[in-house]
Amino acid sequence: MRVLAAMSGGVDSAVAAARAAAAGHDVTGVHLALSSNPSSYRTGARGCCTLEDARDARRAADVIGIPFYVWDMAERFHGDVVEDFVSEYAQGRTPNPCLRCNEKIKFAAVLDRAIALGFDAVCTGHHARLEPVPGARGLTRLVRSVDAAKDQSYVLGVLRSDQLSRAMFPLGDSTKDQVRKEAAERGLAVADKPDSHDVCFIPDGDTHGFLSRRLGSAPGPIVAVDGTVLGEHDGAFGFTIGQRKGLGIDRPSPDGKPRFVLSIEPVSRTVTVGPADALGVVEIEATRPVWSGCFAPTGSLDCSVQLRAHGEVHPAVCVQDGDVVRISLREPARGIAPGQAAVFYDGEAVLGSATIAAAR
Amino acid sequence: MSNASEAAGRDRIQGLGATVTPASVVYLDHAATTPVVPAALAAMTEELGQLGNPSSLHNAGRRARRVVEESRELIAEAYGARPSEVVFTGGGTEADNLAVKGLYWARRAAEPARRRVLASATEHHAVLDSVRWLAEHEHAHADWLAVQPDGVVRPATLAEAIEADPASVALISIMWANNEVGSIQPIADLAAVAAEHQIPFHSDAVQAAGQLPVSLAGTGATALTITAHKIGGPVGVGALLLAKGAQPVPVLHGGGQERDVRSGTLDVPAIRGFAAAVQVATERRDEETKRLAALRDDLITQVLAAVPDAVLNGAPPGPGRLPGNAHFSFPGCEGDALLMLLDARGIACSTGSACTAGVAQPSHVLLAMGATDSRARGSLRFSLGHSSEQADVDALGAVIGEVVERARRAAR
């Protein structure tokens, strides 16, 4: 197959590309330039995708022995990921930009361009597996990585089956330690490069500062469940459902127990806080369902659902009603934030996903 | 080095070689760099085994100095300069920086009111960014000279820009031939306009030096930039041809080896290779110009036959265009997709100047010539040189139609 390997400059995508080449595929490496500020390329400023990362990716491609190019995806990334991130927060939701990047950039803009240019698949260093859907000939489904701590099936859960059928994840059967060891054996200099954790376009990790610069000051009240005003904030976007720290309330709660963000109302910019037990939800409404690992359920579907990246799974029953999936959890879950994805699993296999719109 | 790591190093090089086998490459990117000619390779190889710093006073130093001076004389003669007017540098970018910054500083020091720098909007980044830097850091005022749709600066445009306020102009810099679209400027006329007002005139002649009769005395320019690797010599050595009496403020300070204008130990093997390449290029220039122009004309015919809506950018083929240059916009395509598809078929070309390659930026040259952003993004440069043959042109002609069609699908 002719394979386009997306190479970030990190160890995972380098080993993934090396494995694809070793498996006999005709591999071409591509580094996606995602910085919305092209001048960072000339000045070398630390942006979201730096010259250093591009260089690391290029050197990995050299060692693997594959052609290498840089694709400028900055405009698409800015519109579909960065602007989406800002606007989601502005509407009181908590987006996952990695998931959006997979959905809109890596397995949409990049995949479409690759197919049009004559490639058969896009290979990435995601920790997840692909396997045939049992009983559905030709269909591919997503399965968790063997390394549970590094599993990335959640941020890939938004992909449709046609996207998955053109994807290649060579690392799903390996642990991160094995990947690093293999990188060293293959002579890849990125073998001990640290993992990236932050949102890539907020390199200093200060999400609140980034949003403040983008959205400006938008003060609003912080209230208790009974409506008592407890304080003021300078922007509701600084809060996430379930957040405990940094609420800026100087009065302790009457019972002395910690308070958590329970809800964010974007129009009046009201942030409601309350005790931990008020955080529990059992009913979730999610929109934009995608079913990649099974057919859209016609009745109720017993499955487990993951409600945030690296979160636990909850046994649940799902019923689809038009564009809405109603999720009933068997036990209450805490800190469920609108904007995050609900990813449905059957054991290790991803069945599909939907975006959380409301929870109670 | 252990045997194992030596083998690993070799494997790496061979791994690269597997994707780019020199014998199978159709190389249509001579404007980026052109193969070293055998005479230059032989001269350099021999010189690399020799000992001596040309600034040393002993016998070994004198021997090295003699090589440098003989090379200097040869290069001076080829480009209408006196030997003392050849200032060796580490390449074209350094020579451009020295000319633009050094002449600006010198002129401003003599007459503080002279802060205007006039340069064409289509300069190479070595000039463009030097002028911008002077504007940002040295209180210069950059005046960008408009070009015609074919990329040419009309002498009247320069005259008007000067006459707006002649006493404020410190320096004029207009390239001899454009590196992207190959348009040749009327350099003698432009230099004459500058001379009328006694304003220092610099021209980046990097692309012209291998293919056109470039002459310092013949144009009356103050300074010309040339570089070795565009004419069959090594990368990393160039020269500023600097008219007698012009004394730019140095950019590099140190031993003052080159006329106190440029410091640094001279790279004798590179300079000897440079001179050998100049000699070959000068001897063959007339027949090579004809040969390349004929090949290039055929390339244009074949591309337009395969892609009838392709647009040739720059001056029409003839005396106004570098003989080895063809530059097209392919409507509905992204240049980087075209480049990748051609590369996969063993054909090397460029989306513009190699310095901006990596991330596709629309070319400032095409934008200055009036192209739209999308037309600028969908363009490719094919450049021929001394090793080009009919088979190279035919190889491009055989695949360009299919490649453009595929790139169009990718751009939707």
Interface residues (C-beta under 8 A of the other chain):
Chain A: T28 A33 P38 Y41 A54 D62 V63 I64 G65 I66 P67 Y69 V70 W71 D72 D112 R113 A116 L117 G118 G187
Chain B: A8 R12 G15 L16 A18 T19 D336 A337 M340 L341 D343 A344 G358 V359 A360 Q361 R406 A407 R409 A410 R412
